[in-house]
Amino acid sequence: MARLSVRAMALACGLVWGFYGMMGTGVLNLLWPPYGEHFLQTMSSVYPGYHATRTLGDVMIATAYGMADGGVGGFLAAVVYNFFVPVNTSEE
């Protein structure tokens, strides 16, 4: 069984959560105000300094938090996964 690249997993999760999850929802909320409103309000209770006030600055803050949060989550997921993958010591 193959081990995961911790760096790649952290980067992938950070980019997906930061850009798709937070920035994507924030930009769509700027264009169509009711879109993702409850989600963004929930995230404002999780991320200090982010307020769901529908400004470009808040979208950037949410994106930065999402990238950091997703990166840490991806890092931890890869480390835990790799912990349970058996080490293959035989050469084929």
Sequence and secondary structure as in RCSB ss.txt:
>XXXX:A:sequence
MARLSVRAMALACGLVWGFYGMMGTGVLNLLWPPYGEHFLQTMSSVYPGYHATRTLGDVMIATAYGMADGGVGGF
LAAVVYNFFVPVNTSEE
>XXXX:A:secstr
     HHHHHHHHHHIIIIIIIIHHHHHHHHSTTTTHHHHHHHHHHSTT   S  HHHHHHHHHHHHHHHHHHHH
HHHHHHHHHS       
